[in-house]
Amino acid sequence: MKILITEKPGYNSYSISLIKAYQELGHTVVCDSSNFFSSNFIPDILHIQWPETLYKRYILCDDNMEQQLQIVRNKLDYFRNHNTKIIHTIHNIISHNTTTNIDIKFYKLFIEKADLLIHHCKKSIELTKNQYACAKKKKNIICKHGDFLIDYKSVDKNEAIKLLNIPKEKFVILNFGNQQKYKGIDNINKIFGKLKLKNKYLLNVGNYSYSGYSKLKKELMLLYNFYKEKRTFTHQKFIYKPIKISEIPLVFSAADVVLLGHNAGLNSGVLNMSATFSKPVVFPKIGCFTEQMEGWEHKSYSVNQTSEAVECIEHYAELKRKNEFIFDNRLWLKNNSWNKHVGNILNELEKIS
């Protein structure tokens, strides 16, 4: 079969794993939003990942999103009229940070036109149906979020902390990914501040997003973040920049545990990346997080409950102190492969007339 995926390969590294999984099953894969809008390629399957790709990252009508909405609607109808099956992976219930009426219209449109909706957990199905009545009439299935083996490389921990200039005796807590407001940066700082571990060390890594802040607040934060990156701290390190795929193994190899502080959210690739690199992870009880980590070493806490999060991290610090800090991720990798993910999608599509 011929498959069109609307993402550009490498925009998110695991999209390459998704592409390869389709290809290994003998299918032809074409990518990128430009092929959605401009080519005469007629796929058997159109796989939509992030809606924003087709209206925020590929803009045809500068100041008229209603016009772009109509263009996208017409294109989806064009594919449907040529017997293309449309599948849509639900990563978010609605766009992060700056949700407007036009965002809701685009999100609803992709659900309305889809033949199959892909979710990473049961909670995602429930939330989507609550937000968009049209989802109740669709075929909704669960396909586990896959691994990040595409990014994996074995790096010795001692080498990693040396290259990052982290003292050897530190218990390293990793805050990784785009540093966005909804991901609870303040929560992570509160949790770290309450930890009584003498050897605690917070490694903050990822591009800092200033979306959702006032102009003045943004300017002040830019100055403060610049200061934090340049100064050497005893218990923290700040690397606020886009992280290359080649840098990911170094960062994760330096960590003892990964910490998420989200206030909201549905899925997180950082969870699966943690499991891929055999790192235990601590996260709030929201969205698909708990279901994503089934079969992997994790602790969870109630949203904004700092004391619970502290106990979770101290648990792993104690395991390390006792030399009980070895985790085997082979079963998790087997159960969360991209080949299984794609196989489930294709099996369900066969059932749709």
Buried (B, 14 or more C-beta within 10 A) or exposed (E): BBBBBBBBBEBBBBBBBBBBBBEEEEBEBBBBBEBBBEEEEEBBBBBBBBBBBBBBEBEBEEEEBEEBBEBBBEBBEEBBEEEBBBBBBBBBBBBBEEEEEBBBBBBBBBBBBBBBBBBBBEBBBEBBBEBBEBBEEBBBBBBBBBBBBBBBEEBEBEEBBEEBEBEEEBBBBBBBBBBBBBBBBEBBBBBBEEBEBEBBBBBBBBEBBBEEBEEEEEEEEEEEBEEBBEEEEEBBBBBBEEBEEEBBBBBBBBBBBBBBBBBBBBBBBBBBBBBBBBBBBBBBEBBBBBBBBEBBBBBBBEBBBBEBBBEBBBEBBEBBEEEEBEEEBEEBBEEBBBBBBBBBBBEBBEEEE
